[in-house]
Amino acid sequence: MIKHIVMVKLKEFSSTQEKLDNAGKFKTMLEDLVELVPDLKAMEVGLNFNEKPSAYDVVLISEFESKEGLDNYRVHPEHVKVLDFLKQIMDKTAVVDYES
């Protein structure tokens, strides 16, 4: 089993509500991928409530049967749409991929 973990720190927006709306939209888009991307076996998406400056805003934990499945996910057109949105709202990301 391959685990793919991504943490996202969102940009600061003109209002807290705009940031929350973007986080919610991103979460929904990610969760929809489970039905759209065959190689994606499971995904959990969480929105952070910790207010420390070092905290990230969104985390996703996804599972694939193989590295090839993860590679297919990365280039899947539906995932690419999510990445296009992410590029508009993110400040930075951190990623870990590992085999369990």
Beta strands, then each sheet from edge to edge (+ up, - down):
strand 1: 2-10
strand 2: 42-47
strand 3: 58-64
strand 4: 90-99
sheet 1: 2+ 3- 1+ 4-
end
